[in-house]
Amino acid sequence: MVGNLQFEIKVEGKRNLAIYPEVVHHMDRNGDLLQAHGDALVVREAGMRDFLDFCRDHMESDKVFFRLDDEEWRPLAEAEDILESQWIDEVILNELVTCHAQPILDAEGGIYAYEMLARFYREDGSMIYPGEIFGAARERDRLYALDRICRMAAVRASTFTDKKVFINFIPTSIYSPEFCLKSTTMLADRLGVNPDRLVFEVVETENVEDTDHLKRILAFYKEKGFRYALDDVGEGYSTLELLSDLQPHYMKLDMKYVQGVAVDTQKQQTASAFLAEAKRLGSVPLAEGIETEEDFKWLKEKGYQLFQGYLFGKPAPIGGVVVE
């Protein structure tokens, strides 16, 4: 369900504190005040918009701060971005998301799997770029809801093929795997999708800080019979010990080490070390972002098993994908 945000506001400075009682009284009179205590108050989203306008004209804005859900206090100027991201609520409420599929090939050139990539649309039909929508979701604390509708859409889209399907998810959006991922597993069961066909892919792998939380998520997927992959793995990825702990079924080499690997000795060293580590862990090595025959040939000769990139096909709407 989509509800208005609640902003907690804190004021500092002699001038601001002198005006503060009038702000509280105004918010209360207009029905926007939820709570007032000391030098801070909690207001509805509509009240925050009104307060921003007032603050620009009559208060010292650099001495006013806000936060959402007991997070860290932030400068008032950042509230504007959150308010301007309200459009994402409609995207989530109406589930304005669809999936495009990009093929993943084996060494013989056959289609091994498809990666489901979320694409978003406004109610007028215009496309919203993924970077824009996930940025807005972070601003409004809607990452959990957005990640969930993307996972659900990908599971539904997986019924168009009998191949494996890679589905992206953001670990930091998941509160608890036992609760947050239950709907995903129930949907797969209801649609008759074999869990073995679904590969849940950790995006932003290098940015994961709570590794224990990630381990719980992956353990839950494994227990339910699903597979999982680590995305964008490269030389900067945490530690070999962590990779050993996670035991991924698939490891995707970051495209920055793939593109140009046929002629770049430094990228070749990274790709070779990655391959050796994948073999040691029993993970399937996958090279993504391949755009040239030369890179494909080099990686294939070295022993990579799976390949993905524009050389083999761009993401396309499900109806336009050729299923082999």
C-alpha positions in Angstrom: 0.0 0.0 0.0 1.2 3.5 -0.8 0.9 6.1 2.0 2.2 9.6 2.4 5.6 9.9 4.1 6.0 11.3 7.5 8.8 13.8 8.0 10.4 14.6 11.3 11.8 18.2 11.4 14.3 19.6 13.8 15.1 23.3 14.0 18.2 25.0 15.4 19.3 28.6 15.8 17.8 31.6 17.7 15.8 32.9 14.8 14.4 29.5 13.9 13.4 28.7 17.5 11.6 32.0 17.8 9.5 31.1 14.8 9.0 27.5 15.7 5.9 27.9 17.9 4.1 29.6 15.0 5.1 26.7 12.7 3.7 24.2 15.1 0.5 26.1 15.4 0.1 26.5 11.6 0.7 22.8 11.0 -1.8 21.8 13.7 -4.4 24.2 12.3 -4.1 22.8 8.8 -4.2 19.2 10.0 -0.6 18.4 8.9 0.9 18.1 12.4 1.3 14.6 13.7 3.4 15.2 16.7 5.4 18.0 18.3 8.1 17.6 21.0 10.8 20.0 22.1 12.4 21.6 19.1 11.2 18.9 16.7 7.9 18.0 15.0 6.5 15.3 12.8 4.4 16.4 9.8 2.6 14.8 6.9 4.1 14.9 3.4 1.7 17.7 2.3 2.8 19.8 5.3 6.4 19.3 4.4 5.8 20.8 1.0 4.2 23.8 2.7 7.0 24.1 5.3 9.7 24.1 2.6 8.1 27.1 0.9 7.7 29.0 4.3 11.3 28.1 5.4 12.9 29.5 2.2 11.3 32.9 2.9 11.4 33.2 6.7 13.9 30.8 8.3 17.6 29.9 8.2 17.3 26.8 6.1 20.8 25.6 6.8 19.8 25.2 10.5 16.8 23.0 9.7 17.1 19.3 9.4 14.8 16.3 8.7 14.7 12.6 8.8 12.5 9.6 7.8 11.9 6.6 10.0 14.5 7.5 12.6 17.3 7.6 10.1 20.2 10.1 10.3 19.3 13.8 10.3 19.7 15.3 6.8 20.0 18.9 5.5 16.5 20.3 4.7 17.6 20.9 1.0 17.6 17.1 0.4 13.9 16.9 1.2 13.1 18.5 -2.1 14.5 15.5 -4.0 12.3 13.1 -2.0 9.1 15.1 -2.6 9.9 15.3 -6.3 10.2 11.5 -6.4 6.6 11.0 -5.5 5.8 9.7 -9.0 7.4 6.4 -8.1 4.5 5.7 -5.8 2.2 5.4 -8.8 4.6 3.1 -10.6 4.7 0.8 -7.6 0.9 1.0 -6.8 -0.1 0.2 -10.4 2.9 -2.2 -10.9 3.9 -0.3 -14.1 6.8 -2.8 -14.8 7.4 -5.3 -17.5 10.3 -7.6 -18.3 12.7 -7.7 -21.2 14.8 -10.9 -21.7 18.4 -11.1 -22.8 19.8 -14.5 -23.8 22.7 -16.2 -22.0 24.6 -18.7 -24.3 26.7 -21.8 -23.6 30.0 -22.5 -25.3 28.3 -24.2 -28.2 26.2 -21.2 -29.0 22.9 -22.6 -27.6 20.6 -20.6 -25.3 21.2 -21.7 -21.8 19.1 -19.1 -20.0 17.6 -15.6 -20.1 18.2 -12.7 -17.8 15.0 -10.9 -16.9 15.6 -7.1 -16.9 12.9 -4.8 -15.5 11.6 -2.0 -17.6 9.3 0.7 -16.2 6.6 2.9 -17.7 4.7 5.9 -16.7 0.9 5.9 -17.0 1.2 7.8 -20.2 3.3 5.0 -21.7 6.7 6.7 -21.7 9.6 4.7 -20.4 11.5 5.4 -17.2 15.2 4.4 -17.2 16.2 1.9 -14.4 18.8 4.3 -13.0 16.2 7.0 -12.6 13.6 4.8 -10.9 15.9 3.0 -8.5 17.4 6.4 -7.5 13.9 7.7 -6.8 13.0 4.6 -4.8 16.1 5.1 -2.6 15.1 8.8 -2.1 11.6 7.9 -0.9 12.5 4.7 0.9 10.5 2.6 -1.5 13.3 0.2 -2.5 11.7 -2.8 -0.8 8.4 -2.3 -2.6 10.1 -1.7 -6.0 12.4 -4.7 -5.7 9.4 -6.9 -4.8 7.3 -6.0 -7.8 10.3 -6.5 -10.1 11.0 -10.0 -8.6 7.3 -11.0 -9.0 7.1 -9.7 -12.6 10.3 -11.7 -13.4 8.9 -14.9 -11.9 5.7 -14.5 -14.0 7.7 -13.8 -17.1 9.7 -16.9 -16.6 6.8 -19.0 -17.8 7.5 -17.9 -21.4 10.4 -20.4 -21.6 11.6 -23.7 -20.3 15.2 -22.4 -20.0 16.7 -21.1 -16.8 15.9 -17.5 -15.9 18.2 -15.1 -14.0 16.3 -12.7 -11.8 18.0 -9.6 -10.2 17.4 -8.6 -6.6 18.9 -6.0 -4.2 19.9 -7.6 -0.8 19.6 -4.3 1.1 15.9 -4.1 0.1 15.0 -7.3 2.0 14.1 -7.1 5.6 14.0 -10.8 6.4 14.2 -13.6 3.8 11.6 -15.7 5.7 9.0 -13.0 5.2 10.0 -10.9 2.2 10.8 -13.8 -0.1 7.9 -15.9 0.8 5.6 -14.3 -1.8 8.2 -15.0 -4.5 8.4 -18.7 -3.7 4.7 -19.0 -3.4 4.2 -17.4 -6.8 6.7 -19.8 -8.4 4.9 -22.7 -6.9 1.5 -21.5 -8.0 2.7 -21.0 -11.6 4.3 -24.4 -11.6 7.8 -23.0 -12.2 10.5 -25.5 -11.1 12.7 -23.8 -8.5 15.8 -25.2 -10.3 15.0 -22.9 -13.3 15.2 -19.7 -11.3 18.6 -18.1 -10.6 18.4 -15.1 -8.2 21.2 -12.7 -9.0 22.7 -10.4 -6.4 23.1 -7.0 -7.9 25.5 -4.4 -6.5 27.6 -7.3 -5.2 30.6 -5.1 -4.3 28.4 -2.8 -2.3 27.1 -5.4 0.1 28.2 -4.5 3.6 26.0 -6.8 5.8 27.4 -10.1 4.6 25.6 -12.1 7.3 22.3 -10.8 6.0 23.2 -11.8 2.4 24.2 -15.3 3.6 20.7 -15.7 5.2 19.0 -14.6 2.0 21.1 -17.0 -0.1 20.6 -19.9 2.4 16.8 -19.3 2.1 16.9 -19.5 -1.7 19.1 -22.6 -1.6 16.7 -24.3 0.9 13.8 -23.7 -1.4 15.6 -25.3 -4.3 16.5 -22.1 -6.2 20.0 -21.2 -7.6 21.8 -17.9 -7.1 24.5 -15.9 -8.8 26.9 -13.0 -7.9 26.9 -10.2 -10.4 29.8 -7.9 -11.4 32.5 -9.9 -9.6 36.0 -8.7 -10.3 39.3 -8.0 -8.7 37.8 -5.6 -6.1 35.3 -8.0 -4.8 35.6 -8.4 -1.0 37.6 -11.5 0.0 38.2 -15.0 -1.2 37.0 -16.2 2.2 33.6 -14.5 1.7 33.2 -16.1 -1.8 33.9 -19.4 -0.2 31.2 -18.7 2.4 28.6 -17.7 -0.2 29.3 -20.7 -2.5 27.5 -19.1 -5.5 26.1 -21.4 -8.2 27.1 -18.8 -10.8 29.7 -16.1 -10.9 29.4 -13.2 -13.4 32.6 -11.5 -14.4 32.1 -7.7 -14.5 31.9 -6.4 -18.1 34.7 -3.9 -17.4 37.1 -6.9 -17.4 35.4 -8.6 -20.4 35.3 -5.8 -22.9 38.7 -5.7 -24.6 40.1 -8.7 -22.7 41.4 -10.2 -26.0 44.1 -7.5 -26.2 44.5 -6.2 -22.6 46.9 -8.3 -20.6 45.8 -6.8 -17.3 42.1 -7.7 -18.0 43.4 -11.2 -19.0 45.0 -11.6 -15.6 41.8 -10.7 -13.8 39.7 -12.9 -16.0 42.0 -15.9 -15.6 42.1 -15.4 -11.8 38.3 -15.2 -11.7 38.0 -18.4 -13.7 40.4 -20.2 -11.4 38.4 -19.1 -8.4 35.1 -20.1 -9.9 36.5 -23.6 -10.7 37.8 -23.9 -7.1 34.4 -23.1 -5.7 32.5 -25.2 -8.2 30.7 -22.2 -9.6 29.7 -21.8 -13.2 31.8 -18.8 -14.7 29.7 -16.4 -16.8 31.2 -13.5 -18.8 28.8 -10.6 -19.3 28.9 -7.6 -21.6 30.5 -9.3 -24.6 30.4 -7.2 -27.7 33.1 -8.6 -30.0 33.9 -12.0 -31.5 37.5 -11.6 -30.4 36.6 -11.3 -26.7 34.2 -14.2 -27.0 36.8 -16.4 -28.6 39.4 -15.6 -26.0 37.1 -16.3 -23.0 35.7 -19.4 -24.6 39.2 -20.8 -25.2 40.2 -20.0 -21.6 37.3 -22.2 -20.3 34.4 -19.8 -19.6 31.1 -21.7 -19.8 28.4 -19.1 -20.2 28.3 -15.8 -22.2 26.0 -12.8 -22.3 26.2 -9.5 -24.2 25.0 -7.5 -27.2 27.0 -9.8 -29.5 24.4 -12.5 -28.9 21.3 -10.3 -28.4 20.0 -7.2 -26.7 17.2 -7.2 -24.1 13.9 -7.5 -25.9 10.2 -7.7 -24.8 9.1 -11.2 -24.1 7.0 -11.3 -27.2 9.9 -10.5 -29.4 12.3 -13.0 -28.0 13.1 -16.2 -30.0 12.9 -19.2 -27.7 15.1 -22.1 -28.8 
